[in-house]
Amino acid sequence: MNPDPLQPRELEAVEGVLASGWGRAVRIERLPGENLNLAVALEDGRDVVFKATVDPEVRVELEEALA
């Protein structure tokens, strides 16, 4: 099951956050999962996973440990 693609406003917001903290993204691909999980290729050659959630109760470190 492929996750829904990011909407233009969502993509613009993610690009802004990435640029301010990690650098310019050259590829952003949505990954499956309950939260917003993205595979990101940065301009400097790094590949990272960007995770975002609006749930203040989420424990991302637990999700990471179970992956």
Gaussian input, Z-matrix of N, CA and C with variables (Angstrom, degrees):
# hf/3-21g

backbone

0 1
 N
 C     1     B1
 C     2     B2     1     A1
 N     3     B3     2     A2     1     D1
 C     4     B4     3     A3     2     D2
 C     5     B5     4     A4     3     D3
 N     6     B6     5     A5     4     D4
 C     7     B7     6     A6     5     D5
 C     8     B8     7     A7     6     D6
 N     9     B9     8     A8     7     D7
 C    10    B10     9     A9     8     D8
 C    11    B11    10    A10     9     D9
 N    12    B12    11    A11    10    D10
 C    13    B13    12    A12    11    D11
 C    14    B14    13    A13    12    D12
 N    15    B15    14    A14    13    D13
 C    16    B16    15    A15    14    D14
 C    17    B17    16    A16    15    D15
 N    18    B18    17    A17    16    D16
 C    19    B19    18    A18    17    D17
 C    20    B20    19    A19    18    D18
 N    21    B21    20    A20    19    D19
 C    22    B22    21    A21    20    D20
 C    23    B23    22    A22    21    D21
 N    24    B24    23    A23    22    D22
 C    25    B25    24    A24    23    D23
 C    26    B26    25    A25    24    D24
 N    27    B27    26    A26    25    D25
 C    28    B28    27    A27    26    D26
 C    29    B29    28    A28    27    D27
 N    30    B30    29    A29    28    D28
 C    31    B31    30    A30    29    D29
 C    32    B32    31    A31    30    D30
 N    33    B33    32    A32    31    D31
 C    34    B34    33    A33    32    D32
 C    35    B35    34    A34    33    D33
 N    36    B36    35    A35    34    D34
 C    37    B37    36    A36    35    D35
 C    38    B38    37    A37    36    D36
 N    39    B39    38    A38    37    D37
 C    40    B40    39    A39    38    D38
 C    41    B41    40    A40    39    D39
 N    42    B42    41    A41    40    D40
 C    43    B43    42    A42    41    D41
 C    44    B44    43    A43    42    D42
 N    45    B45    44    A44    43    D43
 C    46    B46    45    A45    44    D44
 C    47    B47    46    A46    45    D45
 N    48    B48    47    A47    46    D46
 C    49    B49    48    A48    47    D47
 C    50    B50    49    A49    48    D48
 N    51    B51    50    A50    49    D49
 C    52    B52    51    A51    50    D50
 C    53    B53    52    A52    51    D51
 N    54    B54    53    A53    52    D52
 C    55    B55    54    A54    53    D53
 C    56    B56    55    A55    54    D54
 N    57    B57    56    A56    55    D55
 C    58    B58    57    A57    56    D56
 C    59    B59    58    A58    57    D57
 N    60    B60    59    A59    58    D58
 C    61    B61    60    A60    59    D59
 C    62    B62    61    A61    60    D60
 N    63    B63    62    A62    61    D61
 C    64    B64    63    A63    62    D62
 C    65    B65    64    A64    63    D63
 N    66    B66    65    A65    64    D64
 C    67    B67    66    A66    65    D65
 C    68    B68    67    A67    66    D66
 N    69    B69    68    A68    67    D67
 C    70    B70    69    A69    68    D68
 C    71    B71    70    A70    69    D69
 N    72    B72    71    A71    70    D70
 C    73    B73    72    A72    71    D71
 C    74    B74    73    A73    72    D72
 N    75    B75    74    A74    73    D73
 C    76    B76    75    A75    74    D74
 C    77    B77    76    A76    75    D75
 N    78    B78    77    A77    76    D76
 C    79    B79    78    A78    77    D77
 C    80    B80    79    A79    78    D78
 N    81    B81    80    A80    79    D79
 C    82    B82    81    A81    80    D80
 C    83    B83    82    A82    81    D81
 N    84    B84    83    A83    82    D82
 C    85    B85    84    A84    83    D83
 C    86    B86    85    A85    84    D84
 N    87    B87    86    A86    85    D85
 C    88    B88    87    A87    86    D86
 C    89    B89    88    A88    87    D87
 N    90    B90    89    A89    88    D88
 C    91    B91    90    A90    89    D89
 C    92    B92    91    A91    90    D90
 N    93    B93    92    A92    91    D91
 C    94    B94    93    A93    92    D92
 C    95    B95    94    A94    93    D93
 N    96    B96    95    A95    94    D94
 C    97    B97    96    A96    95    D95
 C    98    B98    97    A97    96    D96
 N    99    B99    98    A98    97    D97
 C   100   B100    99    A99    98    D98
 C   101   B101   100   A100    99    D99
 N   102   B102   101   A101   100   D100
 C   103   B103   102   A102   101   D101
 C   104   B104   103   A103   102   D102
 N   105   B105   104   A104   103   D103
 C   106   B106   105   A105   104   D104
 C   107   B107   106   A106   105   D105
 N   108   B108   107   A107   106   D106
 C   109   B109   108   A108   107   D107
 C   110   B110   109   A109   108   D108
 N   111   B111   110   A110   109   D109
 C   112   B112   111   A111   110   D110
 C   113   B113   112   A112   111   D111
 N   114   B114   113   A113   112   D112
 C   115   B115   114   A114   113   D113
 C   116   B116   115   A115   114   D114
 N   117   B117   116   A116   115   D115
 C   118   B118   117   A117   116   D116
 C   119   B119   118   A118   117   D117
 N   120   B120   119   A119   118   D118
 C   121   B121   120   A120   119   D119
 C   122   B122   121   A121   120   D120
 N   123   B123   122   A122   121   D121
 C   124   B124   123   A123   122   D122
 C   125   B125   124   A124   123   D123
 N   126   B126   125   A125   124   D124
 C   127   B127   126   A126   125   D125
 C   128   B128   127   A127   126   D126
 N   129   B129   128   A128   127   D127
 C   130   B130   129   A129   128   D128
 C   131   B131   130   A130   129   D129
 N   132   B132   131   A131   130   D130
 C   133   B133   132   A132   131   D131
 C   134   B134   133   A133   132   D132
 N   135   B135   134   A134   133   D133
 C   136   B136   135   A135   134   D134
 C   137   B137   136   A136   135   D135
 N   138   B138   137   A137   136   D136
 C   139   B139   138   A138   137   D137
 C   140   B140   139   A139   138   D138
 N   141   B141   140   A140   139   D139
 C   142   B142   141   A141   140   D140
 C   143   B143   142   A142   141   D141
 N   144   B144   143   A143   142   D142
 C   145   B145   144   A144   143   D143
 C   146   B146   145   A145   144   D144
 N   147   B147   146   A146   145   D145
 C   148   B148   147   A147   146   D146
 C   149   B149   148   A148   147   D147
 N   150   B150   149   A149   148   D148
 C   151   B151   150   A150   149   D149
 C   152   B152   151   A151   150   D150
 N   153   B153   152   A152   151   D151
 C   154   B154   153   A153   152   D152
 C   155   B155   154   A154   153   D153
 N   156   B156   155   A155   154   D154
 C   157   B157   156   A156   155   D155
 C   158   B158   157   A157   156   D156
 N   159   B159   158   A158   157   D157
 C   160   B160   159   A159   158   D158
 C   161   B161   160   A160   159   D159
 N   162   B162   161   A161   160   D160
 C   163   B163   162   A162   161   D161
 C   164   B164   163   A163   162   D162
 N   165   B165   164   A164   163   D163
 C   166   B166   165   A165   164   D164
 C   167   B167   166   A166   165   D165
 N   168   B168   167   A167   166   D166
 C   169   B169   168   A168   167   D167
 C   170   B170   169   A169   168   D168
 N   171   B171   170   A170   169   D169
 C   172   B172   171   A171   170   D170
 C   173   B173   172   A172   171   D171
 N   174   B174   173   A173   172   D172
 C   175   B175   174   A174   173   D173
 C   176   B176   175   A175   174   D174
 N   177   B177   176   A176   175   D175
 C   178   B178   177   A177   176   D176
 C   179   B179   178   A178   177   D177
 N   180   B180   179   A179   178   D178
 C   181   B181   180   A180   179   D179
 C   182   B182   181   A181   180   D180
 N   183   B183   182   A182   181   D181
 C   184   B184   183   A183   182   D182
 C   185   B185   184   A184   183   D183
 N   186   B186   185   A185   184   D184
 C   187   B187   186   A186   185   D185
 C   188   B188   187   A187   186   D186
 N   189   B189   188   A188   187   D187
 C   190   B190   189   A189   188   D188
 C   191   B191   190   A190   189   D189
 N   192   B192   191   A191   190   D190
 C   193   B193   192   A192   191   D191
 C   194   B194   193   A193   192   D192
 N   195   B195   194   A194   193   D193
 C   196   B196   195   A195   194   D194
 C   197   B197   196   A196   195   D195
 N   198   B198   197   A197   196   D196
 C   199   B199   198   A198   197   D197
 C   200   B200   199   A199   198   D198

   B1=1.4505
   B2=1.5249
   B3=1.2921
   B4=1.4610
   B5=1.5236
   B6=1.3393
   B7=1.4665
   B8=1.5198
   B9=1.3225
   B10=1.4602
   B11=1.5228
   B12=1.3338
   B13=1.4743
   B14=1.5277
   B15=1.3157
   B16=1.4664
   B17=1.5172
   B18=1.3063
   B19=1.4560
   B20=1.5342
   B21=1.3354
   B22=1.4726
   B23=1.5334
   B24=1.3309
   B25=1.4707
   B26=1.5248
   B27=1.3371
   B28=1.4594
   B29=1.5290
   B30=1.3238
   B31=1.4618
   B32=1.5219
   B33=1.3133
   B34=1.4642
   B35=1.5329
   B36=1.3223
   B37=1.4692
   B38=1.5337
   B39=1.3237
   B40=1.4636
   B41=1.5260
   B42=1.3181
   B43=1.4701
   B44=1.5261
   B45=1.3321
   B46=1.4589
   B47=1.5155
   B48=1.3306
   B49=1.4726
   B50=1.5202
   B51=1.3241
   B52=1.4630
   B53=1.5246
   B54=1.3272
   B55=1.4700
   B56=1.5189
   B57=1.3335
   B58=1.4615
   B59=1.5216
   B60=1.3296
   B61=1.4549
   B62=1.5112
   B63=1.3321
   B64=1.4572
   B65=1.5123
   B66=1.2994
   B67=1.4584
   B68=1.5165
   B69=1.3012
   B70=1.4641
   B71=1.5260
   B72=1.3325
   B73=1.4592
   B74=1.5206
   B75=1.3301
   B76=1.4635
   B77=1.5301
   B78=1.3413
   B79=1.4581
   B80=1.5172
   B81=1.3198
   B82=1.4598
   B83=1.5229
   B84=1.3390
   B85=1.4592
   B86=1.5259
   B87=1.3084
   B88=1.4627
   B89=1.5197
   B90=1.3330
   B91=1.4581
   B92=1.5289
   B93=1.3351
   B94=1.4587
   B95=1.5297
   B96=1.2989
   B97=1.4582
   B98=1.5137
   B99=1.3317
   B100=1.4603
   B101=1.5177
   B102=1.3114
   B103=1.4569
   B104=1.5239
   B105=1.2980
   B106=1.4606
   B107=1.5239
   B108=1.3217
   B109=1.4604
   B110=1.5190
   B111=1.3308
   B112=1.4646
   B113=1.5186
   B114=1.3306
   B115=1.4612
   B116=1.5211
   B117=1.3303
   B118=1.4621
   B119=1.5237
   B120=1.3210
   B121=1.4645
   B122=1.5201
   B123=1.3359
   B124=1.4595
   B125=1.5210
   B126=1.3111
   B127=1.4657
   B128=1.5229
   B129=1.3459
   B130=1.4631
   B131=1.5257
   B132=1.3432
   B133=1.4533
   B134=1.5223
   B135=1.3197
   B136=1.4629
   B137=1.5225
   B138=1.3277
   B139=1.4564
   B140=1.5196
   B141=1.3262
   B142=1.4584
   B143=1.5199
   B144=1.3285
   B145=1.4581
   B146=1.5109
   B147=1.3183
   B148=1.4612
   B149=1.5168
   B150=1.3368
   B151=1.4648
   B152=1.5158
   B153=1.3140
   B154=1.4622
   B155=1.5198
   B156=1.3172
   B157=1.4506
   B158=1.5220
   B159=1.3008
   B160=1.4588
   B161=1.5243
   B162=1.3243
   B163=1.4567
   B164=1.5254
   B165=1.3336
   B166=1.4702
   B167=1.5316
   B168=1.3275
   B169=1.4603
   B170=1.5313
   B171=1.3220
   B172=1.4662
   B173=1.5319
   B174=1.3284
   B175=1.4670
   B176=1.5225
   B177=1.3186
   B178=1.4732
   B179=1.5117
   B180=1.3438
   B181=1.4728
   B182=1.5250
   B183=1.3473
   B184=1.4504
   B185=1.5186
   B186=1.3281
   B187=1.4646
   B188=1.5272
   B189=1.3297
   B190=1.4698
   B191=1.5292
   B192=1.3363
   B193=1.4460
   B194=1.5226
   B195=1.3175
   B196=1.4551
   B197=1.5193
   B198=1.3224
   B199=1.4666
   B200=1.5146
   A1=109.39
   A2=117.01
   A3=121.55
   A4=109.86
   A5=116.43
   A6=118.84
   A7=111.21
   A8=115.62
   A9=120.43
   A10=109.50
   A11=117.44
   A12=119.56
   A13=110.47
   A14=115.13
   A15=120.12
   A16=110.24
   A17=115.97
   A18=121.79
   A19=107.86
   A20=118.72
   A21=121.08
   A22=113.78
   A23=118.62
   A24=120.64
   A25=111.35
   A26=116.99
   A27=121.09
   A28=110.18
   A29=115.85
   A30=120.77
   A31=110.69
   A32=117.11
   A33=121.46
   A34=110.72
   A35=117.26
   A36=121.29
   A37=110.83
   A38=117.17
   A39=121.23
   A40=110.07
   A41=117.37
   A42=120.54
   A43=110.99
   A44=116.96
   A45=120.69
   A46=112.46
   A47=116.85
   A48=120.84
   A49=110.11
   A50=116.58
   A51=120.04
   A52=111.48
   A53=116.83
   A54=120.88
   A55=111.74
   A56=117.18
   A57=119.24
   A58=112.85
   A59=118.08
   A60=119.80
   A61=116.00
   A62=117.49
   A63=119.63
   A64=114.76
   A65=119.02
   A66=121.56
   A67=111.24
   A68=115.14
   A69=121.41
   A70=111.04
   A71=116.06
   A72=121.78
   A73=109.86
   A74=116.10
   A75=120.23
   A76=110.96
   A77=116.52
   A78=121.02
   A79=108.17
   A80=116.43
   A81=122.66
   A82=106.83
   A83=115.51
   A84=121.17
   A85=108.77
   A86=116.96
   A87=120.85
   A88=110.18
   A89=115.37
   A90=122.23
   A91=109.68
   A92=117.33
   A93=119.22
   A94=110.95
   A95=116.31
   A96=121.78
   A97=110.51
   A98=115.55
   A99=120.79
   A100=111.97
   A101=116.78
   A102=121.69
   A103=109.32
   A104=116.31
   A105=121.22
   A106=107.54
   A107=115.97
   A108=122.89
   A109=108.21
   A110=116.34
   A111=120.83
   A112=110.99
   A113=116.56
   A114=122.04
   A115=105.55
   A116=115.99
   A117=120.62
   A118=110.05
   A119=116.22
   A120=122.27
   A121=106.50
   A122=115.57
   A123=120.41
   A124=110.84
   A125=115.07
   A126=122.10
   A127=112.32
   A128=117.31
   A129=120.07
   A130=113.32
   A131=116.98
   A132=121.46
   A133=114.89
   A134=117.94
   A135=120.05
   A136=110.66
   A137=115.36
   A138=122.64
   A139=106.76
   A140=116.98
   A141=121.62
   A142=110.15
   A143=115.80
   A144=121.65
   A145=106.45
   A146=115.85
   A147=123.27
   A148=107.07
   A149=116.23
   A150=121.26
   A151=108.27
   A152=115.90
   A153=120.26
   A154=109.11
   A155=115.59
   A156=121.44
   A157=108.87
   A158=115.80
   A159=120.53
   A160=110.73
   A161=117.03
   A162=122.52
   A163=109.91
   A164=118.93
   A165=120.81
   A166=112.72
   A167=117.69
   A168=121.27
   A169=113.32
   A170=117.42
   A171=120.27
   A172=110.21
   A173=115.13
   A174=120.84
   A175=107.66
   A176=115.45
   A177=120.93
   A178=111.24
   A179=118.01
   A180=120.04
   A181=111.18
   A182=117.89
   A183=120.87
   A184=110.52
   A185=116.36
   A186=120.65
   A187=110.17
   A188=116.43
   A189=121.69
   A190=110.73
   A191=117.33
   A192=122.17
   A193=111.79
   A194=116.78
   A195=120.95
   A196=113.39
   A197=117.19
   A198=120.69
   A199=111.67
   D1=119.29
   D2=179.57
   D3=-84.45
   D4=136.01
   D5=177.49
   D6=-70.78
   D7=156.58
   D8=177.58
   D9=-62.85
   D10=140.36
   D11=177.66
   D12=-68.34
   D13=158.55
   D14=176.55
   D15=-68.16
   D16=142.76
   D17=173.36
   D18=-76.83
   D19=155.95
   D20=-177.67
   D21=-52.27
   D22=-42.27
   D23=179.61
   D24=-66.55
   D25=-37.75
   D26=177.81
   D27=-65.48
   D28=-44.74
   D29=179.80
   D30=-61.00
   D31=-43.78
   D32=179.00
   D33=-61.08
   D34=-42.19
   D35=179.59
   D36=-65.28
   D37=-44.36
   D38=179.65
   D39=-63.72
   D40=-44.09
   D41=178.74
   D42=-59.24
   D43=-39.55
   D44=179.17
   D45=-65.06
   D46=-44.55
   D47=178.72
   D48=-63.47
   D49=-46.18
   D50=179.65
   D51=-60.67
   D52=-46.06
   D53=-178.40
   D54=-61.82
   D55=-37.31
   D56=-177.63
   D57=-76.16
   D58=-23.10
   D59=-176.47
   D60=-113.68
   D61=-29.24
   D62=-173.08
   D63=-130.61
   D64=-21.81
   D65=-178.69
   D66=125.42
   D67=175.28
   D68=-176.36
   D69=-73.05
   D70=132.04
   D71=177.57
   D72=-86.73
   D73=134.23
   D74=176.33
   D75=-103.12
   D76=-16.20
   D77=176.17
   D78=-151.37
   D79=133.12
   D80=176.05
   D81=-131.63
   D82=123.89
   D83=-178.02
   D84=-130.99
   D85=128.14
   D86=-179.77
   D87=-73.04
   D88=135.57
   D89=177.77
   D90=-104.90
   D91=156.96
   D92=177.45
   D93=-67.30
   D94=155.84
   D95=177.38
   D96=144.54
   D97=165.93
   D98=-178.65
   D99=-70.52
   D100=-36.10
   D101=-178.42
   D102=-92.93
   D103=-175.40
   D104=176.13
   D105=-87.39
   D106=102.05
   D107=-179.71
   D108=-113.54
   D109=126.17
   D110=-176.46
   D111=-128.78
   D112=135.36
   D113=168.83
   D114=-87.62
   D115=125.24
   D116=-174.67
   D117=-126.25
   D118=129.83
   D119=170.67
   D120=-102.23
   D121=121.60
   D122=-179.89
   D123=-92.01
   D124=156.39
   D125=-177.77
   D126=-57.33
   D127=-30.71
   D128=-178.18
   D129=-82.68
   D130=5.08
   D131=176.21
   D132=99.07
   D133=-9.32
   D134=178.55
   D135=-75.28
   D136=144.64
   D137=171.66
   D138=-111.90
   D139=127.44
   D140=-177.89
   D141=-133.93
   D142=162.80
   D143=171.55
   D144=-110.05
   D145=124.90
   D146=179.13
   D147=-103.73
   D148=122.87
   D149=-179.49
   D150=-117.54
   D151=133.32
   D152=178.62
   D153=-136.83
   D154=145.67
   D155=175.53
   D156=-150.62
   D157=154.26
   D158=175.57
   D159=-105.96
   D160=2.27
   D161=179.80
   D162=-86.32
   D163=111.88
   D164=-177.79
   D165=-68.17
   D166=-14.30
   D167=-178.85
   D168=-92.07
   D169=-7.55
   D170=-176.58
   D171=-66.94
   D172=143.16
   D173=177.96
   D174=-113.76
   D175=88.73
   D176=-175.80
   D177=-59.70
   D178=-37.55
   D179=-179.66
   D180=-62.71
   D181=-33.06
   D182=176.20
   D183=-69.25
   D184=-42.77
   D185=177.44
   D186=-59.92
   D187=-40.88
   D188=178.14
   D189=-61.21
   D190=-43.92
   D191=-177.10
   D192=-65.06
   D193=-30.78
   D194=-178.34
   D195=-86.11
   D196=-11.69
   D197=-176.45
   D198=-73.62

